């Protein structure tokens, strides 16, 4: 029997986790993160929030912002599960600045 091998993307994260994070960023969150933020990997060109490719936040910074909100950004603690927040936070931290 051949052991299962997780498919990895260039950042080293499992492809499924990256796809899940991208989906939360672009589709699941309401409002969608992509409406306000620039993030090349998600083809997001928002003009309201910070450009995440330039900011390159770490996972803790993203998690705090998504959970509690920042400035005009709403908190998502009541609309996304803890798992979804962790997934999107990890995704943004791993792909920000990568150029997609």
C-alpha positions in Angstrom: 0.0 0.0 0.0 1.3 3.5 -1.0 1.2 6.0 1.9 -1.0 9.0 1.2 1.0 12.2 0.3 -0.6 15.6 0.9 -0.4 17.8 -2.2 1.4 21.0 -1.3 1.4 24.3 -3.0 4.5 26.6 -3.4 4.1 28.0 0.2 4.1 24.5 1.6 0.5 24.6 2.7 -1.8 21.8 1.7 -3.7 22.8 -1.5 -7.1 22.1 0.0 -6.4 24.4 2.9 -5.4 27.2 0.4 -8.5 26.6 -1.6 -10.7 26.7 1.5 -9.0 29.9 2.7 -9.4 31.5 -0.8 -13.1 30.5 -0.8 -13.7 32.1 2.6 -11.9 35.3 1.5 -13.7 35.6 -1.8 -17.1 34.0 -1.3 -18.1 32.8 2.2 -17.4 35.9 4.4 -20.2 38.5 4.3 -19.2 41.1 3.3 -16.5 39.3 1.3 -12.9 40.2 2.2 -12.2 40.6 -1.6 -14.6 43.5 -1.9 -12.3 45.7 0.3 -8.8 44.2 0.2 -6.1 43.7 -2.5 -4.8 40.1 -2.5 -3.3 38.9 -5.7 -3.7 35.2 -5.0 -7.5 35.7 -4.6 -7.7 38.1 -7.7 -9.0 40.7 -5.2 -8.6 44.4 -6.1 -10.6 46.1 -3.3 -9.9 49.7 -2.6 -11.4 50.2 0.9 -9.1 48.2 3.2 -5.4 47.8 3.3 -3.5 46.1 0.5 -2.7 42.8 2.1 0.0 42.1 -0.5 1.9 45.2 0.7 1.0 44.8 4.4 2.0 41.1 4.6 0.3 40.5 7.9 1.1 37.5 10.0 -1.5 34.9 11.0 -2.0 36.5 14.5 -2.7 39.9 13.0 -5.2 38.6 10.4 -6.9 36.5 13.1 -7.3 39.5 15.4 -8.6 41.7 12.6 -11.1 39.1 11.3 -12.3 38.2 14.8 -12.7 41.6 16.2 -12.7 44.0 13.3 -10.5 47.0 12.7 -11.6 50.6 11.9 -14.5 50.2 9.4 -13.8 46.5 9.0 -16.5 44.5 10.7 -15.9 41.7 13.1 -16.6 38.2 11.8 -16.6 36.3 15.1 -20.4 36.0 14.9 -20.6 35.0 11.2 -17.6 32.8 10.7 -16.7 29.7 12.7 -13.4 29.6 14.6 -12.2 27.1 12.1 -13.1 29.4 9.2 -11.4 32.3 10.9 -8.3 30.2 11.4 -8.4 28.9 7.8 -8.7 32.4 6.2 -6.1 33.9 8.6 -3.6 31.2 7.7 -4.4 31.6 4.0 -3.9 35.4 4.0 -0.7 35.2 6.0 0.8 32.6 3.7 -0.1 34.2 0.3 0.1 37.9 1.0 2.9 39.3 -1.1 3.3 36.2 -3.1 1.9 37.7 -6.3 -0.6 34.9 -6.7 
